[in-house]
Amino acid sequence: MATNPYFTQPLAPVRPRMYTSTIAKVIWTIVPVVTLGLCAAVPFVVAAVKSVVKPWLAITYVVGEIAIFVIAMVISPNDGDAGSPFAGLLLMVLIITAATHTALLDNEKINIGK
């Protein structure tokens, strides 16, 4: 009796998921937007704890968020300094980037950091 190779092959490991539902995905995606970028790295830290992404990706987001906030504060140190919109632009780029990457955490086509 011949054995079937499909019966003897080990099952492919299932990658952990970040989101259990669409509502959870929406809530996690709006975290960087609602907090104005202050919690931009939180979804990536949670994803690293859940083993959805590698820890270096979460560390990169934490360091990047701190760097952007430090640069934004250094650029506009004076109260009422509206002459330089670059600080606001940096924060908007952080918010948009973090929200986009948070939405893509469970995407099967993206393998970077997973």
Phi, psi and omega in degrees: 000126181279142178268147180273125182294338179289335179279334184264350180286138177290150178289145177292138179294141180272128179285136179299148181257145176276320186247137177265344180206171178292325179296318178297320179297317180295316181297314179295327181289328181274356178303310178296330182285312183294324182272008180055037176088352181294330179246035182296329183271349185301314179300329181282328175293317177296319178296324178292321178294323178280359182064028175282321177234165178286151181300330181296332179290318178295319179297320178299318179293320179296313180295318179296318179297315179297317180298317181294319178293322177295315179297318179297323179287326180289323181293320185239072184279343185268146175291135178073019180278090181263005183284344182240101179279003184296324179296316177295323178297318178299317180293322177295319178296319177299313182297313181294317180296314181295319180294319179295313181292327176295320179294334183265007184299325181261011180288127183288337183281344181259124183245356183291125178080007183251000000 
